[in-house]
């Protein structure tokens, strides 16, 4: 089966467009993953700062006392 010049050009353009869309989608997914990673690092940094501010004195900030 032979493809005419116009049909071949159309198929080529379609393949190029599909490839461009695929790269755009992958780029967006990559950007979202980077943002998620940065948010996770910020959360861990915040938790580390909060943990570092706790008192290390005996009975201060190391446990939860519950009275029933």
KABEL-V950625 format. One record per residue. PHI is phi in whole degrees, -180 to 180 (* if undefined). PSI is psi in whole degrees, 0 to 359 (999 if undefined). Layout:
BEGIN
PHI,PSI / PHI,PSI
END
This chain:
BEGIN
*,129 / -104,139 / -99,133 / -71,165 / -59,316 / -67,318 / -67,322 / -65,318 / -65,320 / -65,317 / -64,320 / -64,315 / -63,320 / -63,317 / -65,320 / -66,318 / -64,317 / -62,320 / -66,318 / -62,319 / -65,318 / -61,317 / -66,322 / -65,318 / -64,316 / -63,322 / -63,317 / -64,318 / -63,321 / -65,317 / -62,318 / -65,320 / -65,321 / -64,317 / -63,319 / -64,320 / -64,317 / -64,321 / -65,321 / -65,318 / -64,318 / -63,320 / -64,317 / -65,319 / -62,318 / -63,318 / -64,321 / -66,321 / -65,318 / -64,318 / -65,322 / -68,338 / -85,350 / -68,147 / -73,143 / -103,7 / -68,148 / -55,129 / 80,4 / -116,110 / 75,8 / -104,348 / -154,170 / -112,124 / -93,130 / -121,128 / -116,125 / -105,999
END
